């Protein structure tokens, strides 16, 4: 009985380890699929608590070839160059970018 309990504990620990390795590798595989200029932004997401929201915003930026807003906290029209407007996803951890009006 002790042997089977010990085997069950070892099996659970191995499964947890495999899961942890897969989760840790996920951000790197997603980041490497982005254009180089967006990979740096995406690497910041891997350090954030809200990885999914952050990565979604970086992917949106990459798809539209949008640039990161210089001052994301600036809600005025000065946050982006003339002819551009500020945009973001409606979730915690989003990046803020400038896109054409």
N, C-alpha and C positions, 0 to 999 in steps of 0.2 A: 504494500500500500504506500509506503514511504517513497519507493522508487517511482511509482506512477505520479505521485504528487510532485516530486522533484522534476520529472519530465514535463509535466504540465506547466510548471513555473518557468522552466527553461524555454519551452515553446512560446509562451506568452512574451517573454523578454526578447526573444529573437524576432517575433512578429512586430513588437514595438520598435525595435531597432531598424527593421526593414522599412517600416512606415516613416520613421524619422528621416532616413536617408532619401526616400522618395520625395518627401515634402521639402527637404533642404535643396534638392536638385531642381525642383520645379521652377523657382525664380530664375536660375541661371539659364535653363533651356528656353524660357519665354523671352528673356532679355536678349539672348543671342540671335533671335529671329527678327529683331528690330533693326532698322537702319542705324549705322554707327553713331550718328549725331543724337539719337534718342536713347541709346544704351546707357549713357551716363545718368540721364534722368531716371531710367528704369532701375538702375542700381540703387538709387536713393530709395525706391519703393521697397526693395528687399529688406531695408533696415527699418521700415515703418511698420506700425501696428496694423495699419489698414492697407495691406499689400494689394488686395483685389481692386479697390477703388483707385488707388494710385496707378496701378498698371493699366487699368481701363482708360484712365485719362491720358496716359502716355501713348497708348495704342491709338486713341482718337487723334492725338496730336500728330503721330507718325503718319496715319492714313491721310490726313488733310495737309500734311507738311506745314503745320502751324508751329509758331515759335512760342517759347515760354514767356509769359508776361514778366517784364522786368521787376515790377513791384506788385506781386499778387494780392497784397492787402489793400491796394489803392482802388477804391470803388469808383473813382472819377473817370472822366474820359481821357485823363492823362496817363492811364495805366498802359495804353497801347499807342503805337504810332497812328498818325492821321490816316483815316480810311479803314482802320481796324477796330474791332471791339473785343472786349474781354469775354471769355467763356470758360465754363468749368462744369464738371459733373456735380450732381446734387448728392454727394456723399462725403463722409469724412476722409481726409487724406488726399483729395483730388489735387492735381496740378492745375494751374490757371494758365491759359494760353490766349494768344491774340489771333483772331481770324478776320478775314475781310468782312466788311459790313454787308 
